[in-house]
């Protein structure tokens, strides 16, 4: 994900009744995977109580693009180290076969929240939990864990 602002946008305000809207590119995803054919776009707001681990390891049938609106979340995809995504920052995942290990609240004493838009394949659930057997079979694909939750 890039925060390159080469895609900056500017809107003219034709009626001049006030300043034009300000548009800031938060992130871009060069070469993002396409949504599954016939996908349903679904946008949800996820609110995480303090110190909650979030969803269990899971996957999505299509790509997902999100933005943290409050607090901070621990975010971990298969093959990538855990990272903290803070309010005002964006994240994305390709979906498909990639396991999403963590999306929990990084904060022990405050609520965190994020908005995510997912592109779900027709007839597929928004989120599919990965079985313990599959997690074990794929454990060599998980990045080494260098930090623990607070």
C-alpha distance (Angstrom), angle and dihedral (degrees) to the residues before:
residue distance angle dihedral
X1 . . .
X2 3.75 . .
X3 3.77 131.7 .
X4 3.79 90.6 -163.4
X5 3.78 107.9 144.9
X6 3.80 95.1 -154.8
X7 3.79 85.5 111.8
X8 3.80 93.0 60.6
X9 3.78 113.4 153.5
X10 3.77 132.4 -151.5
X11 3.78 126.9 -168.2
X12 3.75 122.4 -156.8
X13 3.79 116.2 -135.8
X14 3.81 104.2 -135.4
X15 3.81 97.6 -173.2
X16 3.84 93.4 46.7
X17 3.83 91.0 -146.3
X18 3.78 90.2 135.3
X19 3.76 141.9 -21.6
X20 3.81 117.3 -47.5
X21 3.81 119.2 -104.8
X22 3.78 115.6 -84.5
X23 3.81 114.3 -128.0
X24 3.79 120.0 -164.6
X25 3.80 121.1 -174.8
X26 3.80 104.9 -133.2
X27 3.82 96.2 -174.7
X28 3.77 142.5 -22.9
X29 3.80 129.8 -152.2
X30 3.81 111.3 -145.8
X31 3.79 111.7 -153.7
X32 3.80 93.4 7.1
X33 3.79 113.4 179.4
X34 3.78 117.0 -100.1
X35 3.77 120.5 -105.5
X36 3.81 114.5 -103.0
X37 3.81 113.1 -90.4
X38 3.81 110.1 -85.7
X39 3.81 91.1 10.3
X40 3.77 122.7 173.0
X41 3.81 113.4 -133.0
X42 3.78 110.9 -139.0
X43 3.81 125.2 -175.6
X44 3.79 118.3 -164.9
X45 3.79 136.9 175.6
X46 3.80 112.6 -135.5
X47 3.82 117.0 -162.1
X48 3.79 115.7 -167.5
X49 3.82 121.3 -160.4
X50 3.82 115.9 -134.9
X51 3.82 114.5 -64.1
X52 3.83 94.8 -2.6
X53 3.82 114.4 152.6
X54 3.83 92.6 -139.5
X55 3.79 123.3 -143.6
X56 3.81 119.7 -7.4
X57 3.83 116.4 -107.8
X58 3.79 106.2 -58.4
X59 3.79 146.2 148.0
X60 3.79 136.8 -133.2
X61 3.80 125.4 -136.9
X62 3.82 92.1 -129.0
X63 3.78 140.9 14.3
X64 3.80 121.8 -58.1
X65 3.81 127.9 -156.1
X66 3.79 121.3 -166.7
X67 3.79 145.7 177.7
X68 3.81 127.2 -157.2
X69 3.80 108.4 -131.4
X70 3.81 98.8 177.7
X71 3.79 136.1 17.3
X72 3.80 122.0 -16.1
X73 3.80 136.1 -68.4
X74 3.78 134.6 -153.4
X75 3.80 106.6 -124.6
X76 3.80 124.2 -169.2
X77 3.78 130.0 169.4
X78 3.78 125.9 -176.6
X79 3.79 110.0 -79.7
X80 3.81 94.5 14.8
X81 3.80 129.5 93.5
X82 3.79 120.0 -112.2
X83 3.79 111.5 -87.8
X84 3.78 133.6 -175.3
X85 3.81 115.9 -122.2
X86 3.81 111.4 -162.1
X87 3.81 133.5 -159.6
X88 3.80 109.0 -69.1
X89 3.82 93.6 28.3
X90 3.79 128.7 104.8
X91 3.81 134.7 -141.1
X92 3.78 137.1 -172.3
X93 3.77 140.3 -172.2
X94 3.80 129.9 -162.1
X95 3.80 96.4 -132.5
X96 3.78 121.0 -154.5
X97 3.79 113.9 86.0
X98 3.85 96.6 -6.2
X99 3.81 114.8 110.7
X100 3.82 116.9 -133.1
X101 3.81 102.3 -149.4
X102 3.81 102.5 178.8
X103 3.79 140.3 21.4
X104 3.79 99.4 149.8
X105 3.78 132.8 139.4
X106 3.82 109.7 -84.9
X107 3.81 90.4 -160.1
X108 3.80 121.8 82.9
X109 3.81 95.9 -163.7
X110 3.82 107.0 30.8
X111 3.78 138.3 57.4
X112 3.82 117.9 -110.2
X113 3.80 127.6 -161.4
X114 3.78 138.5 -171.9
X115 3.78 137.3 -177.5
X116 3.80 116.6 -139.1
X117 3.79 132.5 -176.4
X118 3.79 114.3 -155.3
X119 3.77 129.0 -171.0
X120 3.80 105.0 -143.5
X121 3.80 123.4 -163.5
X122 3.82 112.3 -118.8
X123 3.79 112.6 -86.9
X124 3.82 92.6 10.0
X125 3.80 125.2 115.6
X126 3.80 118.1 -109.8
X127 3.81 89.9 -119.0
X128 3.80 131.5 19.4
X129 3.81 118.2 -163.3
X130 3.82 114.0 -133.5
X131 3.82 115.3 -126.4
X132 3.81 121.6 -118.2
X133 3.82 88.2 -117.1
X134 3.81 92.5 56.5
X135 3.81 91.7 45.3
X136 3.80 89.0 54.4
X137 3.81 92.9 46.4
X138 3.82 91.1 51.5
X139 3.81 99.8 38.1
X140 3.82 90.8 114.1
X141 3.83 88.0 64.9
X142 3.81 93.4 59.2
X143 3.80 116.3 96.3
X144 3.81 116.0 -117.1
X145 3.79 111.1 -87.1
X146 3.79 110.7 -123.1
X147 3.81 101.8 169.6
X148 3.75 138.0 42.4
X149 3.76 130.0 -140.7
X150 3.81 115.1 -90.9
